[in-house]
Amino acid sequence: MTALACMTLSDWGQHGTAMAPQSARIREWLGEEPYLFATASMKQYKDRASLDRSIVDHIAAPPTKLSVVEIQRLDELLPHDVALQRAITVLRPNEEEDCDLVAELVHDGRLQKLFVMVHHEKYAIRVWLDAMGALNLHAGVAAERVNPVLLAAAEAIQREEYNGLKSGRGKDAIVQLVRAFAAHGHPADPELWARAYFAVGGSFRHAATISELVSEVRRGVRHRVKPAYRDDVYDVLLAQSAEEGESEARSDGR
């Protein structure tokens, strides 16, 4: 299982006052050099004004041993059958393909230790990190685990992905579930639903669609959808999640 940690750019820099102590905190978590960094673009990284380069220089100042590669090269560079035995730092991932690759490497068990510098707290990668239980090195804590009944709803949505989620049964499922859950005290919060979806292994593309639809429900958009579930779908999923929790507890010997 990959050990995950993160920090937002604003928490790292704090208006230019905290880069040194925050970088020291990151180094402590990463462990021994050599360090491996992954950036979205080596062309941009080589620019003298590169923000990623500045981050690397603070975390691993010379003569620290390090290497820098593009995020998309990680798939070909990392072993497929064992976890990389040193920490890797991914710098400000934002493009969908980069974020999906990072998630794939974690889900496939190819990384032992991963730190992600998040460009902005609103970016989808930060929501994914929270869903995966990543340690926020600035706050010193991880986000709360997603409610099991929300995970059950996310799994139900995931089963409708085959024709996409922007329309048809996928859209019907999302809108009906969000409405049903809102009636039981779970707000129509785009981040909450995206986090639940990421927690069950969902992709960044579909997570963006879910966030968009949940935002529309919250704004009061009256979607015309066909019923995808029974009226008591919340109670059904609540009972299902409770049964799964009891089953896991028995298997763990609790």
C-alpha beads as a LAMMPS data file, in Angstrom:
LAMMPS data file: protein, C-alpha beads

254 atoms
253 bonds

1 atom types
1 bond types

-500.0 500.0 xlo xhi
-500.0 500.0 ylo yhi
-500.0 500.0 zlo zhi

Masses

1 110.0

Atoms # bond

1 1 1 0.000 0.000 0.000
2 1 1 1.387 3.387 -1.014
3 1 1 2.149 5.909 1.723
4 1 1 0.708 9.235 0.559
5 1 1 1.393 12.802 1.639
6 1 1 0.699 16.214 0.166
7 1 1 0.914 19.956 0.656
8 1 1 -0.659 22.840 -1.237
9 1 1 1.539 25.434 -2.872
10 1 1 0.085 28.192 -0.686
11 1 1 0.836 26.264 2.512
12 1 1 4.359 25.569 1.274
13 1 1 5.144 29.161 0.392
14 1 1 2.988 31.214 2.771
15 1 1 3.765 34.429 0.877
16 1 1 7.461 33.621 0.692
17 1 1 7.972 33.052 4.420
18 1 1 7.812 29.278 4.841
19 1 1 9.560 27.524 1.961
20 1 1 12.615 26.539 4.007
21 1 1 10.848 24.971 7.025
22 1 1 8.134 23.406 4.891
23 1 1 10.732 21.943 2.532
24 1 1 12.552 20.494 5.534
25 1 1 9.287 18.862 6.629
26 1 1 8.857 17.370 3.171
27 1 1 12.449 16.053 3.144
28 1 1 11.916 14.430 6.523
29 1 1 8.862 12.619 5.189
30 1 1 10.554 11.598 1.931
31 1 1 13.509 10.038 3.693
32 1 1 16.949 9.433 2.252
33 1 1 18.108 10.683 -1.129
34 1 1 18.378 10.253 -4.071
35 1 1 15.081 11.994 -4.753
36 1 1 12.902 11.497 -7.798
37 1 1 10.690 14.358 -8.981
38 1 1 8.053 14.283 -11.721
39 1 1 6.924 17.430 -13.527
40 1 1 4.261 17.966 -16.165
41 1 1 6.693 19.424 -18.705
42 1 1 10.479 19.227 -18.817
43 1 1 10.498 22.134 -21.269
44 1 1 8.785 24.359 -18.718
45 1 1 10.899 22.924 -15.908
46 1 1 14.113 24.009 -17.641
47 1 1 12.909 27.602 -17.841
48 1 1 14.741 29.853 -15.383
49 1 1 11.408 31.126 -14.057
50 1 1 10.009 27.617 -13.523
51 1 1 7.994 27.262 -10.333
52 1 1 8.572 23.504 -10.274
53 1 1 12.310 24.098 -10.481
54 1 1 12.111 26.475 -7.530
55 1 1 10.247 23.834 -5.509
56 1 1 12.894 21.212 -6.328
57 1 1 15.722 23.596 -5.433
58 1 1 14.174 24.189 -2.002
59 1 1 13.399 20.544 -1.237
60 1 1 16.626 19.100 -2.644
61 1 1 19.249 21.838 -2.728
62 1 1 22.644 20.905 -4.226
63 1 1 24.557 18.696 -3.708
64 1 1 21.514 16.504 -3.040
65 1 1 21.252 13.602 -5.466
66 1 1 18.069 13.840 -7.530
67 1 1 16.524 13.209 -10.909
68 1 1 13.588 14.875 -12.656
69 1 1 11.303 13.266 -15.273
70 1 1 8.012 14.080 -16.926
71 1 1 4.939 12.631 -15.244
72 1 1 3.914 10.750 -18.390
73 1 1 7.267 8.934 -18.468
74 1 1 6.654 7.322 -15.085
75 1 1 4.679 4.463 -16.597
76 1 1 7.650 3.351 -18.716
77 1 1 10.296 4.085 -16.082
78 1 1 8.757 2.385 -13.054
79 1 1 8.713 -1.401 -12.615
80 1 1 5.357 -3.066 -13.199
81 1 1 5.763 -5.986 -10.811
82 1 1 7.167 -4.352 -7.649
83 1 1 6.808 -1.024 -5.839
84 1 1 9.490 1.594 -6.379
85 1 1 11.703 1.413 -3.305
86 1 1 12.253 5.151 -2.942
87 1 1 9.950 8.113 -2.538
88 1 1 8.707 10.076 -5.518
89 1 1 7.474 13.671 -5.582
90 1 1 4.944 14.706 -8.206
91 1 1 4.884 18.445 -8.827
92 1 1 1.566 20.231 -9.309
93 1 1 -0.287 17.671 -11.466
94 1 1 -3.410 19.086 -13.083
95 1 1 -3.937 17.613 -16.548
96 1 1 -6.443 14.764 -16.514
97 1 1 -4.034 12.265 -18.072
98 1 1 -1.329 13.087 -15.519
99 1 1 -3.709 12.757 -12.574
100 1 1 -5.125 9.477 -13.874
101 1 1 -1.617 8.071 -14.298
102 1 1 -0.667 8.996 -10.732
103 1 1 -3.850 7.321 -9.471
104 1 1 -3.161 4.235 -11.604
105 1 1 0.377 3.879 -10.239
106 1 1 -0.981 4.015 -6.694
107 1 1 -3.851 1.601 -7.306
108 1 1 -1.478 -0.843 -9.030
109 1 1 0.898 -0.785 -6.055
110 1 1 3.852 0.496 -8.087
111 1 1 4.765 3.265 -5.648
112 1 1 5.925 2.757 -2.084
113 1 1 5.885 6.420 -1.075
114 1 1 4.366 9.385 -2.906
115 1 1 4.358 13.091 -2.090
116 1 1 2.298 15.469 -4.220
117 1 1 2.742 19.225 -4.316
118 1 1 -0.764 20.510 -5.078
119 1 1 -0.974 23.747 -7.040
120 1 1 -4.322 24.822 -5.539
121 1 1 -6.633 23.316 -2.946
122 1 1 -9.555 23.403 -5.415
123 1 1 -7.778 21.157 -7.916
124 1 1 -9.130 17.645 -8.410
125 1 1 -5.845 16.011 -7.402
126 1 1 -6.264 17.391 -3.871
127 1 1 -9.739 15.858 -3.645
128 1 1 -8.301 12.540 -4.827
129 1 1 -5.526 12.716 -2.227
130 1 1 -8.077 13.317 0.519
131 1 1 -10.131 10.382 -0.751
132 1 1 -7.049 8.173 -0.584
133 1 1 -6.229 9.188 2.985
134 1 1 -3.107 11.205 2.185
135 1 1 -1.365 12.959 5.068
136 1 1 -1.442 16.742 4.781
137 1 1 2.094 17.587 5.889
138 1 1 1.152 21.184 6.700
139 1 1 -1.789 20.307 8.950
140 1 1 -0.297 17.027 10.160
141 1 1 -3.549 15.109 9.618
142 1 1 -5.433 13.254 6.903
143 1 1 -8.995 14.006 5.822
144 1 1 -11.838 12.058 7.410
145 1 1 -12.769 8.828 5.674
146 1 1 -15.758 8.943 3.357
147 1 1 -19.039 7.826 4.916
148 1 1 -19.683 4.159 3.936
149 1 1 -23.169 4.904 2.603
150 1 1 -21.667 7.513 0.251
151 1 1 -19.179 4.903 -0.913
152 1 1 -22.086 2.590 -1.703
153 1 1 -23.692 5.373 -3.750
154 1 1 -20.409 6.024 -5.570
155 1 1 -20.158 2.341 -6.454
156 1 1 -23.708 2.482 -7.829
157 1 1 -22.712 5.430 -10.019
158 1 1 -19.569 3.612 -11.130
159 1 1 -21.701 0.751 -12.425
160 1 1 -23.350 3.194 -14.859
161 1 1 -20.118 4.421 -16.465
162 1 1 -20.324 2.209 -19.546
163 1 1 -22.241 4.841 -21.547
164 1 1 -20.789 7.861 -19.767
165 1 1 -22.236 9.963 -16.980
166 1 1 -23.112 13.179 -18.782
167 1 1 -26.425 11.867 -20.067
168 1 1 -28.694 8.846 -20.103
169 1 1 -28.782 6.405 -17.223
170 1 1 -25.504 7.694 -15.796
171 1 1 -26.884 11.194 -15.384
172 1 1 -30.198 9.798 -14.112
173 1 1 -28.375 7.816 -11.437
174 1 1 -26.278 10.747 -10.212
175 1 1 -29.150 13.218 -9.996
176 1 1 -31.500 10.767 -8.260
177 1 1 -28.863 9.690 -5.744
178 1 1 -27.810 13.249 -4.924
179 1 1 -31.437 14.251 -4.374
180 1 1 -32.138 11.181 -2.239
181 1 1 -29.039 11.676 -0.097
182 1 1 -29.711 15.398 0.354
183 1 1 -33.093 14.474 1.853
184 1 1 -31.188 12.393 4.450
185 1 1 -28.692 15.033 5.496
186 1 1 -25.892 14.519 2.956
187 1 1 -25.470 17.871 1.174
188 1 1 -25.258 18.325 -2.576
189 1 1 -21.566 19.103 -2.237
190 1 1 -19.521 18.550 -5.436
191 1 1 -16.319 17.846 -3.523
192 1 1 -18.002 15.386 -1.173
193 1 1 -19.405 13.353 -4.063
194 1 1 -16.182 13.515 -6.069
195 1 1 -14.228 12.340 -3.037
196 1 1 -16.569 9.376 -2.584
197 1 1 -16.187 8.510 -6.253
198 1 1 -12.389 8.732 -6.105
199 1 1 -12.401 6.527 -3.007
200 1 1 -13.927 3.660 -4.993
201 1 1 -11.354 4.030 -7.792
202 1 1 -13.153 6.450 -10.113
203 1 1 -11.429 8.365 -12.914
204 1 1 -10.792 12.100 -13.032
205 1 1 -12.901 12.492 -16.172
206 1 1 -16.012 11.016 -14.601
207 1 1 -15.336 12.780 -11.302
208 1 1 -15.472 16.105 -13.159
209 1 1 -18.872 15.156 -14.589
210 1 1 -20.162 14.195 -11.151
211 1 1 -18.965 17.493 -9.676
212 1 1 -20.657 19.422 -12.479
213 1 1 -24.005 17.674 -12.035
214 1 1 -23.911 17.952 -8.244
215 1 1 -23.178 21.680 -8.577
216 1 1 -26.226 22.046 -10.804
217 1 1 -28.420 20.205 -8.303
218 1 1 -27.144 22.482 -5.551
219 1 1 -27.971 25.561 -7.661
220 1 1 -31.515 24.293 -8.089
221 1 1 -31.328 23.176 -11.714
222 1 1 -34.384 21.015 -12.382
223 1 1 -32.947 18.081 -14.319
224 1 1 -35.417 15.961 -16.248
225 1 1 -34.339 12.419 -15.465
226 1 1 -35.866 8.969 -15.645
227 1 1 -36.098 6.990 -12.386
228 1 1 -32.989 4.851 -12.024
229 1 1 -33.693 3.478 -8.536
230 1 1 -36.472 2.762 -6.104
231 1 1 -37.758 5.649 -3.974
232 1 1 -36.116 4.061 -0.920
233 1 1 -32.675 3.850 -2.557
234 1 1 -31.016 5.614 0.373
235 1 1 -32.308 3.042 2.862
236 1 1 -31.261 0.211 0.561
237 1 1 -27.706 1.547 0.240
238 1 1 -27.518 2.285 3.963
239 1 1 -28.408 -1.315 4.777
240 1 1 -25.959 -2.558 2.142
241 1 1 -23.089 -0.491 3.560
242 1 1 -23.897 -1.661 7.085
243 1 1 -23.803 -5.313 6.002
244 1 1 -20.473 -4.802 4.245
245 1 1 -19.069 -3.126 7.345
246 1 1 -20.121 -6.041 9.535
247 1 1 -18.632 -8.513 7.043
248 1 1 -15.286 -6.645 7.041
249 1 1 -15.287 -6.550 10.832
250 1 1 -15.800 -10.334 10.995
251 1 1 -13.034 -10.975 8.466
252 1 1 -10.676 -8.779 10.514
253 1 1 -11.545 -10.685 13.658
254 1 1 -13.101 -7.691 15.375

Bonds

1 1 1 2
2 1 2 3
3 1 3 4
4 1 4 5
5 1 5 6
6 1 6 7
7 1 7 8
8 1 8 9
9 1 9 10
10 1 10 11
11 1 11 12
12 1 12 13
13 1 13 14
14 1 14 15
15 1 15 16
16 1 16 17
17 1 17 18
18 1 18 19
19 1 19 20
20 1 20 21
21 1 21 22
22 1 22 23
23 1 23 24
24 1 24 25
25 1 25 26
26 1 26 27
27 1 27 28
28 1 28 29
29 1 29 30
30 1 30 31
31 1 31 32
32 1 32 33
33 1 33 34
34 1 34 35
35 1 35 36
36 1 36 37
37 1 37 38
38 1 38 39
39 1 39 40
40 1 40 41
41 1 41 42
42 1 42 43
43 1 43 44
44 1 44 45
45 1 45 46
46 1 46 47
47 1 47 48
48 1 48 49
49 1 49 50
50 1 50 51
51 1 51 52
52 1 52 53
53 1 53 54
54 1 54 55
55 1 55 56
56 1 56 57
57 1 57 58
58 1 58 59
59 1 59 60
60 1 60 61
61 1 61 62
62 1 62 63
63 1 63 64
64 1 64 65
65 1 65 66
66 1 66 67
67 1 67 68
68 1 68 69
69 1 69 70
70 1 70 71
71 1 71 72
72 1 72 73
73 1 73 74
74 1 74 75
75 1 75 76
76 1 76 77
77 1 77 78
78 1 78 79
79 1 79 80
80 1 80 81
81 1 81 82
82 1 82 83
83 1 83 84
84 1 84 85
85 1 85 86
86 1 86 87
87 1 87 88
88 1 88 89
89 1 89 90
90 1 90 91
91 1 91 92
92 1 92 93
93 1 93 94
94 1 94 95
95 1 95 96
96 1 96 97
97 1 97 98
98 1 98 99
99 1 99 100
100 1 100 101
101 1 101 102
102 1 102 103
103 1 103 104
104 1 104 105
105 1 105 106
106 1 106 107
107 1 107 108
108 1 108 109
109 1 109 110
110 1 110 111
111 1 111 112
112 1 112 113
113 1 113 114
114 1 114 115
115 1 115 116
116 1 116 117
117 1 117 118
118 1 118 119
119 1 119 120
120 1 120 121
121 1 121 122
122 1 122 123
123 1 123 124
124 1 124 125
125 1 125 126
126 1 126 127
127 1 127 128
128 1 128 129
129 1 129 130
130 1 130 131
131 1 131 132
132 1 132 133
133 1 133 134
134 1 134 135
135 1 135 136
136 1 136 137
137 1 137 138
138 1 138 139
139 1 139 140
140 1 140 141
141 1 141 142
142 1 142 143
143 1 143 144
144 1 144 145
145 1 145 146
146 1 146 147
147 1 147 148
148 1 148 149
149 1 149 150
150 1 150 151
151 1 151 152
152 1 152 153
153 1 153 154
154 1 154 155
155 1 155 156
156 1 156 157
157 1 157 158
158 1 158 159
159 1 159 160
160 1 160 161
161 1 161 162
162 1 162 163
163 1 163 164
164 1 164 165
165 1 165 166
166 1 166 167
167 1 167 168
168 1 168 169
169 1 169 170
170 1 170 171
171 1 171 172
172 1 172 173
173 1 173 174
174 1 174 175
175 1 175 176
176 1 176 177
177 1 177 178
178 1 178 179
179 1 179 180
180 1 180 181
181 1 181 182
182 1 182 183
183 1 183 184
184 1 184 185
185 1 185 186
186 1 186 187
187 1 187 188
188 1 188 189
189 1 189 190
190 1 190 191
191 1 191 192
192 1 192 193
193 1 193 194
194 1 194 195
195 1 195 196
196 1 196 197
197 1 197 198
198 1 198 199
199 1 199 200
200 1 200 201
201 1 201 202
202 1 202 203
203 1 203 204
204 1 204 205
205 1 205 206
206 1 206 207
207 1 207 208
208 1 208 209
209 1 209 210
210 1 210 211
211 1 211 212
212 1 212 213
213 1 213 214
214 1 214 215
215 1 215 216
216 1 216 217
217 1 217 218
218 1 218 219
219 1 219 220
220 1 220 221
221 1 221 222
222 1 222 223
223 1 223 224
224 1 224 225
225 1 225 226
226 1 226 227
227 1 227 228
228 1 228 229
229 1 229 230
230 1 230 231
231 1 231 232
232 1 232 233
233 1 233 234
234 1 234 235
235 1 235 236
236 1 236 237
237 1 237 238
238 1 238 239
239 1 239 240
240 1 240 241
241 1 241 242
242 1 242 243
243 1 243 244
244 1 244 245
245 1 245 246
246 1 246 247
247 1 247 248
248 1 248 249
249 1 249 250
250 1 250 251
251 1 251 252
252 1 252 253
253 1 253 254
